[in-house]
Amino acid sequence: MGIAEDLKTLQDLHEKGQLTDAEYSTAKATALAKQSNSSQPAGAKSLIGRGTMALIAIALLFVGFTWYKQGGKATGQMLAAAVHAPIELTNEVQNLPANSWKAIPFTTAYAGSVTIKIRVLHGNPLDVLVTNLDQLNVMKSGAWQSVLSYTDFAAQKTQVYQRTSSLPQGTCYLVLRDTSLGILSSSATDVSIDIQLKP
């Protein structure tokens, strides 16, 4: 039966009182919609499907690129922590004024082997230690002999440094200290820091 016959049958039923106005309107709209869908060429349907798929693919690429640029590193670290894969905790250059110190926080996502590499790019040799948050106030007070630290990471007056030892899960501080004084000291020290965590 064609659309014309369907519409004629519906109109007859409506006129005879067998369909209410609302039922007639709904049935007529359904018949017209069905006709519209069936009259659309097959190629047009697949073209719409392909177009939709292309838009979805572009959206996914955009989301993936945004994730990589914005939060890819943090998310990658979370995934690496979940499977205890190696993680780069820090890879940066810090500037330390002469006769000063700086505590650089880093967080181990799991207990494991930490390798710290330090290289003075320009400036004075440095004292290095790794400690916990509760020791920051001791360092601020200047009581350096009382600071509790991980002894495997301690070094004095170094320009090139590499140490590996186990650390527990949590936040630690890499402390760089320039103890040089007087005319022998440079105005500031640039130091490259690389910290890696492995199971």
Secondary structure, 3 states (H helix, E strand, C coil): CCHHHHHHHHHHHHHCCCCCHHHHHHHHHHHHHHHHHHHCCHHHHHHHHHHHHHHHHHHHHHHHHHHHHHCHHHHHHHHHHHCCCCEEEEEEEEEEECCCEEEEEEEECCCEEEEEEEEEEECCCEEEEEECHHHHHHHHCCCHHHCCCCHHHCEEEECEEEEEEEECCEEEEEEEECCCCHHHCCCEEEEEEEEEEEC
